Structures are given as C-alpha cells and as structure tokens.
Amino acid sequence: MAAGTAPQAVFQEPVTFEDVAVYFSAEEWRGLAGWQRGLYREMMMENYQLIASLGSAGPKPEVVLKLERGEEPHLGDPLRPREGARKPPAQRTPPGAGSPAAPPRPPPPPRGRSSPWPTG
C-alpha cells in the first residue's frame, strides 16, 4: 500500500453454512471409506462451528443435526433444494477436475484439400 493511501473497504455477503457445505447422496456415502466418512463428519462440524462463530449460521442445518445424532448425513437428492434453503452458489470447477469445454472444432476439410484453412 502506498504511503498516505487509506485502505479501501471491501463489502462481502455474509458466508452461510450452505455456501461451504458438501452433500452426498446415499449411494455416494456408501462409496466412501471409513476414514473419509470420519473426515467428512469432522470437517462439516468444524465448518458449522466456524460459521456459527461469525454469527451467520441461522437455524442448524439438517445435515448437522444428523451428524450430531450419529446418523448417516446423506439428504436424499442433493440437487433438489430443501425447503427454506438458500439458492446454492454458482457451480465451480474443482481444481484438477479439467478445464471448461473446448471451443468447437472446425469442420473436416472438403475432399481433395489437406487443410480447412485457405492457402492464399
């Protein structure tokens, strides 16, 4: 920061648990190893506690209630919004999951030409 320059305020929307929550279907949950399930439980509870400490947790989510009771946390269809749930943030491509779709390829060259590009 340059001398004499005041920091600029950054306004952000409060973070909610739904912004950071990860949900599994029953089938996906069955596919996890025991250590993965334990890590999931630990991280989801920690995320909820951190969000609650910021004062923006709202009512306790169903998945947290299930984890506290020792139940399997899957919630049925993870793509169907639950009643009272905020609209999920835009889907992001996870790191290492590939790149966005490539642009369409040009059509094949007509017979008798070796390149689709003019050879002026």
C-alpha positions in Angstrom: 0.0 0.0 0.0 1.4 3.4 -0.9 2.2 5.9 1.8 -0.8 8.1 2.7 -3.3 5.7 0.9 -6.2 4.7 3.0 -7.3 1.0 2.7 -10.5 0.6 0.7 -13.5 -1.1 2.3 -14.5 -4.4 0.8 -18.1 -5.4 1.2 -18.9 -9.1 1.2 -22.1 -11.0 1.6 -22.1 -13.0 4.8 -21.0 -16.6 4.5 -23.6 -19.2 5.3 -23.2 -22.9 6.0 -24.8 -23.7 2.7 -22.0 -21.8 1.0 -19.4 -24.2 2.3 -21.4 -27.4 2.8 -20.8 -30.6 0.8 -23.6 -33.1 0.4 -23.6 -36.8 -0.6 -26.3 -39.0 -1.9 -26.9 -42.3 -0.1 -25.0 -44.1 -2.9 -22.1 -41.7 -2.7 -22.0 -42.0 1.1 -21.8 -45.8 0.8 -18.9 -45.5 -1.5 -16.7 -43.6 1.0 -14.1 -45.4 3.1 -14.4 -45.2 6.9 -11.6 -42.6 7.2 -13.3 -40.4 4.5 -16.6 -40.5 6.4 -14.8 -39.6 9.6 -13.0 -36.7 7.9 -16.3 -35.5 6.4 -18.0 -35.5 9.8 -15.1 -33.6 11.4 -14.9 -31.0 8.6 -18.6 -30.4 8.4 -18.9 -29.9 12.2 -15.9 -27.6 12.2 -17.3 -25.6 9.3 -20.6 -25.2 11.1 -18.9 -24.1 14.3 -16.8 -21.5 12.4 -19.8 -20.1 10.6 -21.8 -20.0 13.8 -19.0 -18.1 15.5 -19.4 -15.4 12.8 -23.0 -15.0 13.7 -24.4 -16.0 10.3 -25.3 -19.7 10.9 -29.1 -19.3 11.1 -31.0 -22.4 12.1 -29.0 -25.6 12.5 -28.9 -27.4 9.1 -30.4 -30.9 8.9 -27.0 -32.4 8.0 -25.5 -31.0 11.2 -28.4 -32.4 13.3 -27.9 -35.8 11.7 -24.1 -35.7 12.3 -24.8 -34.8 16.0 -27.1 -37.8 16.3 -24.6 -40.1 14.7 -26.8 -40.7 11.7 -25.7 -41.0 8.1 -25.7 -37.4 6.8 -27.0 -38.0 3.2 -30.1 -36.0 2.4 -31.7 -37.8 -0.5 -31.4 -35.9 -3.8 -28.6 -33.4 -3.3 -29.7 -31.4 -6.4 -33.2 -30.8 -5.1 -33.3 -27.7 -2.9 -34.6 -28.2 0.6 -37.4 -26.1 1.9 -36.1 -22.8 3.3 -32.6 -23.4 1.8 -30.9 -20.5 0.1 -30.1 -20.9 -3.6 -26.7 -22.6 -3.9 -23.8 -20.5 -5.3 -22.8 -21.0 -8.9 -21.1 -24.3 -9.6 -17.3 -24.0 -9.8 -15.0 -26.5 -11.5 -12.9 -28.1 -8.7 -9.2 -27.9 -9.0 -7.8 -30.7 -11.1 -11.3 -31.6 -12.5 -10.5 -30.5 -16.0 -11.0 -27.3 -17.9 -14.1 -25.7 -19.3 -15.4 -27.2 -22.6 -13.1 -26.5 -25.6 -14.4 -24.5 -28.5 -16.0 -26.5 -31.3 -13.6 -28.0 -33.8 -13.7 -26.7 -37.4 -15.4 -29.0 -39.9 -13.3 -31.5 -41.8 -11.7 -30.2 -45.0 -13.5 -30.9 -48.2 -12.3 -33.9 -50.2 -9.2 -33.1 -52.1 -7.9 -30.4 -49.8 -5.5 -31.1 -47.0 -6.3 -28.2 -44.7 -9.5 -26.4 -43.8 -7.7 -23.1 -43.9 -7.2 -21.1 -47.2 -3.7 -21.3 -48.6 -3.6 -17.9 -50.2 
